[in-house]
Amino acid sequence: MSYPDPHYLGDNGEVSAIFSSSDHEPDLTIGSSSVVRYLATGESTRGHFGLYRWDFGPNPSGPRAHFHRTMSESFFILSGTVQLFNGQRWISATEGDFLYVPEGGIHAFTNDSGKPASMLILFAPGAPREAYFEELAQIAASGRQLSDEEWLELGSRHDNFFV
């Protein structure tokens, strides 16, 4: 494996770093149990990756098993216990544990510990996941229950294919 082709061709570098303070307000709350912070969106990284902090409350939450066709997804547990599904079995992941899921890999996550938990989610390349998260928040806030057909339609628009 070698380094990719250069994206920056200048000789002196540039001032272009983006800082996100640990105390910035959450970007989104999904239902009563998940708080999301957009650390680096696909737009801000020119499509290279998207990085999100996902803080779970004590109530069970998380998607059912699914896969993505266009991006990988990685999980790094910051605190608490998060159940990660690797396509074959559920793993009780704790602080410092990591799961990489390539394109097409079946996966899911949930916090069913009854205690708060926190993780980082990395998508590569960077896709517009914010729109998906925001739509989930709107559905949860409305109390609306989606039919199987509506979940399939929502998923297909956002590269989520449920199994």
N, C-alpha and C positions, 0 to 999 in steps of 0.2 A: 504494500500500500504506500502511496506517496501523498505529498501535500496536494491539495486542489490547486487549480489555476488561481492566480492572484485576483482579488477583487479591488484592491487599492494599489494604484500604480505610482503614487507620489514618492518623493524622495525624503521628505522630512516629517511625515506623520501629520496628524491633525487633531484638533481638540473636538472630540465627538462622543465622549463617554456619556452615558445616561445613568444617573444615580437614583435609587429608590430607597428612601428611608424606612427603617423597620417600623416606625411609628405612624406611617401614613394610613389614612382611613381606608377601610375595605372598599373595593370597587363594586362589590355585589354581594348580596345575601340571597341565598337560595333556600326558600322555606324557612323553617325555624332552626335549622341545624347546620347549615354550611355557609361559611364566609369565604369569599374569594378575593385575592389581591392579584392584579395584573402586574407582574414584575417586569416582563418583557414580552410584548405582543409580537406576532408575526410581522405586523406593520413596522414596529419600531426597530426590528432586527433585519429589515429588508428581506423577510421571508426565510431567514436561516433557521429560526426556532421560535417557540413561544414558551415562556416560563411563568407558572402560576403558583401561588401559595394557596393551599386549600385547607382551611381550618374547620374541623368538624366540631359540632356541639355533641352533647351526650346522646342525642336521639339517633337511632339508626338512619343512615342515608347512604346513597351511592347508586350507580347505575347497574343494571343487570348485564350479563355477559354480552360482549359485542366485539367488533373488530373495526379497524380503519383500513382503507385501501391506499390512502395517499400519504400517510405519516406514521412514524413510530411514536410511541408514548412511553415515557419513563416515570417512575415513582421513586421518591426518596423520602423516607419517613423522618420527620423532625422530632415528633414527640407522640406519646400515647401508643396505642395499638390499632393498626388498620389491617383489616382482612383484605388481602390481595389474591385475586384469582388468576392463575397463570395459564389457563386453558385446560388444565388437568385437575388441579386441586386448589383449595383455599389455603393460604399461608398467613399465619399471624405475624405480621411485620411490625417491628418496633424500631425505636430510634436508631438511625444509621443504616437500616436495611434499604435495599435498592432492588427494583425490578425494571428490566428493559423489555419492551414488547415491540417487535418489529412490525412493519406493515403486514396486515393479514392475521396477526396474532390475536387469538381470543383472550380477553381479559375482562376483569371487573374489579371494583373496590367497594368497600363499605366499612363504616365504623359501627359495630354493634356491641362495643365494649361497655356502653353506658357511661363512658367518660370522654372528655374532649380529646382530640387528636389533631395532628397537623402534618401536612406533607407538601412537598413540591411536586408539581406535574410539569414535565417537559415534553413538548411536541416538536418533532423535527421531520421535515421542514416546518417553518412557522405557518400555520393556517389561521384563519379568522375565527378562533374558538370563542372569542368574546360574544359573538352573535348567538352561538349555541347556548352558552352559559346564561346569557340574558333572557333568552326565550324560556329556558328552564325556570328561571326565577319568576318570570311573568306567569307561567302556568301554575307554579306553586302558590304564588300570591293570590291568584284568582280562585284557588281551590278546585279548579277544573280537572277532571279525570279524562285522560286521553284514551281513545279506543286503540286497539292494536293497529288499525290502519293509520290512525293519526301518528302513532309512535313511529311506524315505518316511514311515513312521509317526512316527519321531522328529522329522523335519523338520516335518511337518504340525502337531504339538503345539507347536512353537516358531517358527512363521511362517518356516520355511526351506523353500523349494520349489526342489528341485534340477532343473537342466535338462541 
